[in-house]
């Protein structure tokens, strides 16, 4: 992938890895559009980088998605890269039934349905563009699921499957499909669940992920992890099962 001269939309781009990516792409000489549900966070990001273009949008809401795509079509007709980054994470215990799942935000709708639908809506805009690409941010938990976060893990496994299938479908269009398999990163993701676990914070900061991500994109690595997720794509089922048992031994 050419890392400069693009017009890029990043969902969930006001905080965390999304913001770190937006900052890096901006510094590399791209036009960067970030969207997210919290306008205050978007304005804070724009205050730091005045060249950011921002749009308050809940991509899990159908009307908001339509509005976003229409805005992109009218204002940013040169869009050639979509980064599906927005997502939420929750601790859910199904041993208690479905009550915890039903009482909070829907990870399936936000993490899986929304990026799938948004991708489909924006592919007509990406078609025929130079360096057209879709970058899906997934997680090591899509390969080694967490018993604490079963729905989040399932959505990231879904993003992995979607990325593989979409990459094959789009071969003849020239639109590249990348999957970035993140390890645990210290972000605002699942603050409530981490508080219950004593305020756990991963060592990796959002900015720490950027060199590996940009290098993988530059070298056209279409599925790649780094750190704790390095090698997951090619790991055997036995290796994945062993890591699953270790990770979930305290459950």
C-alpha positions in Angstrom: 0.0 0.0 0.0 1.1 3.5 -0.7 1.0 5.3 2.7 0.7 8.9 1.4 -1.6 10.8 -0.9 -4.8 9.0 0.1 -8.2 10.0 1.4 -9.0 7.9 4.4 -12.1 7.4 6.6 -11.4 5.9 10.0 -14.3 4.8 12.2 -13.8 5.2 15.9 -10.9 7.6 15.0 -11.1 10.0 17.9 -9.5 7.8 20.5 -7.3 4.8 21.0 -5.7 2.9 18.1 -8.1 4.7 15.7 -6.7 8.1 16.8 -3.1 6.9 16.7 -3.7 5.6 13.1 -5.4 8.9 12.1 -2.5 10.9 13.5 0.1 8.7 11.7 -1.8 8.8 8.3 -2.1 12.6 8.6 1.6 13.0 9.3 2.3 10.7 6.2 0.5 13.2 3.9 -3.0 11.9 3.7 -6.4 13.5 4.0 -8.0 12.0 7.1 -11.6 11.8 8.1 -12.5 10.4 11.5 -16.0 9.6 12.7 -17.3 8.4 16.1 -20.3 8.6 18.4 -18.9 11.2 20.8 -18.7 14.7 19.2 -16.7 16.0 22.2 -13.9 13.5 21.5 -13.9 14.3 17.8 -13.6 18.0 18.6 -10.7 17.3 21.0 -8.9 15.3 18.3 -9.5 18.1 15.8 -8.2 20.7 18.3 -4.9 18.7 18.3 -4.8 18.3 14.5 -6.8 21.0 12.7 -6.6 19.2 9.4 -8.7 16.3 10.6 -12.2 16.2 9.1 -14.7 15.0 11.6 -18.2 13.6 11.6 -20.3 12.6 14.6 -21.8 9.2 13.6 -23.0 6.0 15.2 -22.2 3.5 12.5 -24.5 0.9 14.1 -27.4 3.2 13.4 -28.9 2.8 9.8 -29.8 6.4 9.4 -26.4 7.6 10.6 -24.7 5.3 8.2 -26.7 6.6 5.3 -26.0 10.1 6.3 -22.3 9.4 6.6 -22.1 7.8 3.2 -24.0 10.6 1.6 -21.7 13.2 3.3 -18.6 11.3 2.1 -20.0 11.2 -1.5 -20.7 14.9 -1.5 -17.5 16.1 0.3 -14.9 13.5 -0.2 -15.4 11.9 -3.6 -11.7 10.9 -3.7 -12.1 8.5 -0.7 -10.0 5.4 -1.4 -9.4 3.8 2.0 -11.8 2.7 4.7 -10.5 1.7 8.1 -13.1 -0.3 10.1 -11.9 0.3 13.6 -14.9 1.3 15.8 -15.9 -1.3 18.3 -16.9 -2.0 21.9 -16.0 -4.8 24.3 -17.9 -6.2 27.2 -17.5 -8.9 29.9 -20.6 -11.2 29.6 -21.3 -14.3 31.7 -23.7 -16.6 29.9 -23.7 -18.9 32.9 -26.2 -16.4 34.2 -28.4 -16.6 31.1 -28.8 -13.9 28.5 -29.6 -11.0 30.8 -26.1 -9.4 30.8 -25.9 -9.6 27.0 -29.4 -8.1 26.5 -29.0 -5.3 29.1 -26.0 -3.5 27.5 -24.8 -2.3 24.1 -24.9 -4.9 21.3 -21.4 -5.9 20.3 -22.7 -7.9 17.3 -24.4 -4.8 15.9 -21.5 -2.4 16.5 -18.5 -4.7 16.0 -19.7 -6.9 13.1 -22.9 -5.8 11.4 -22.0 -2.1 11.2 -18.6 -2.6 9.5 -20.0 -5.2 7.2 -22.8 -2.9 6.0 -20.7 0.2 5.9 -18.1 -1.6 3.8 -20.8 -2.7 1.3 -22.1 0.9 1.1 -18.7 2.4 0.4 -17.4 -0.2 -2.0 -19.0 1.7 -5.0 -17.0 4.8 -3.9 -13.8 2.8 -3.7 -14.2 1.1 -7.0 -11.7 2.3 -9.6 -9.7 4.4 -7.2 -5.9 4.2 -7.1 -4.7 2.4 -4.0 -8.2 1.5 -2.9 -8.3 -0.5 0.3 -10.3 -1.7 3.2 -8.5 -2.1 6.5 -10.3 -4.2 9.1 -9.0 -3.9 12.7 -9.5 -7.3 14.3 -8.1 -8.9 17.4 -6.1 -11.9 18.7 -9.3 -12.8 20.5 -10.8 -13.7 17.2 -8.3 -16.6 17.1 -8.0 -17.3 20.8 -11.3 -16.4 22.4 -11.7 -15.0 25.9 -14.2 -16.8 28.1 -14.8 -13.4 29.8 -15.6 -11.7 26.5 -17.3 -14.3 24.4 -19.4 -12.0 22.2 -16.5 -9.7 21.5 -14.4 -12.7 20.6 -17.1 -14.0 18.2 -17.4 -10.6 16.5 -13.6 -10.5 15.8 -13.7 -14.1 14.5 -16.5 -12.9 12.2 -14.4 -9.9 11.1 -11.6 -12.4 10.2 -13.9 -14.6 8.2 -15.4 -11.5 6.5 -12.0 -10.2 5.6 -11.0 -13.4 4.0 -14.1 -13.8 2.0 -14.2 -10.1 1.0 -10.6 -10.2 -0.1 -11.4 -13.1 -2.5 -14.6 -11.4 -3.8 -12.7 -8.1 -4.6 -9.7 -9.6 -6.3 -10.7 -8.5 -9.7 -11.7 -5.0 -8.6 -8.3 -3.9 -7.4 -9.6 -3.1 -3.9 -7.2 -4.6 -1.3 -8.5 -6.0 1.9 -6.2 -6.0 5.0 -6.8 -7.4 8.4 -4.7 -6.0 11.3 -4.8 -8.5 14.2 -4.3 -6.4 17.4 -2.9 -7.7 20.7 -4.2 -6.2 23.9 -3.8 -2.4 23.9 -4.3 0.1 26.7 -7.4 2.0 25.4 -10.9 2.9 26.6 -12.2 -0.5 25.5 -14.1 -2.3 28.3 -13.2 0.1 31.1 -15.9 -1.5 33.3 -14.6 -5.0 32.9 -11.0 -4.0 33.5 -12.1 -2.2 36.7 -13.6 -5.4 38.0 -10.2 -7.1 37.3 -8.4 -4.6 39.5 -7.9 -1.9 36.9 -5.9 -4.1 34.5 -4.0 -2.2 31.8 -2.1 -3.8 28.9 1.5 -2.6 28.5 1.0 -1.7 24.9 -0.1 1.9 24.2 -2.0 2.9 21.0 1.0 4.7 19.6 3.1 1.6 20.2 1.1 -0.3 17.6 1.7 2.2 14.7 5.1 1.1 13.5 4.0 -2.5 13.1 0.7 -1.5 11.5 2.2 0.9 9.0 5.0 -1.5 8.1 2.5 -4.3 7.5 0.3 -2.1 5.2 3.4 -0.8 3.4 4.5 -4.4 2.6 1.0 -5.6 1.6 0.7 -8.1 4.4 -3.0 -8.8 4.1 -3.3 -10.6 7.4 -0.8 -9.7 10.1 -0.4 -9.5 13.8 2.5 -8.4 16.0 3.6 -8.9 19.6 1.3 -11.4 21.3 -0.7 -11.9 18.0 2.3 -12.6 15.8 1.9 -15.9 14.1 -1.8 -16.5 14.9 -2.7 -16.7 11.3 -0.5 -19.7 10.7 -0.7 -21.3 14.1 -2.0 -24.9 14.3 -5.2 -25.8 16.0 -3.2 -27.5 18.8 -1.2 -24.3 19.4 -4.4 -22.2 19.5 -6.1 -24.7 21.9 -3.1 -24.7 24.2 -3.0 -20.9 24.3 -6.8 -20.8 24.9 -6.4 -23.0 27.9 -3.6 -20.9 29.4 -5.4 -17.6 28.8 -8.7 -18.9 30.3 -7.2 -20.9 33.1 -8.6 -18.6 35.8 -12.1 -18.5 34.5 
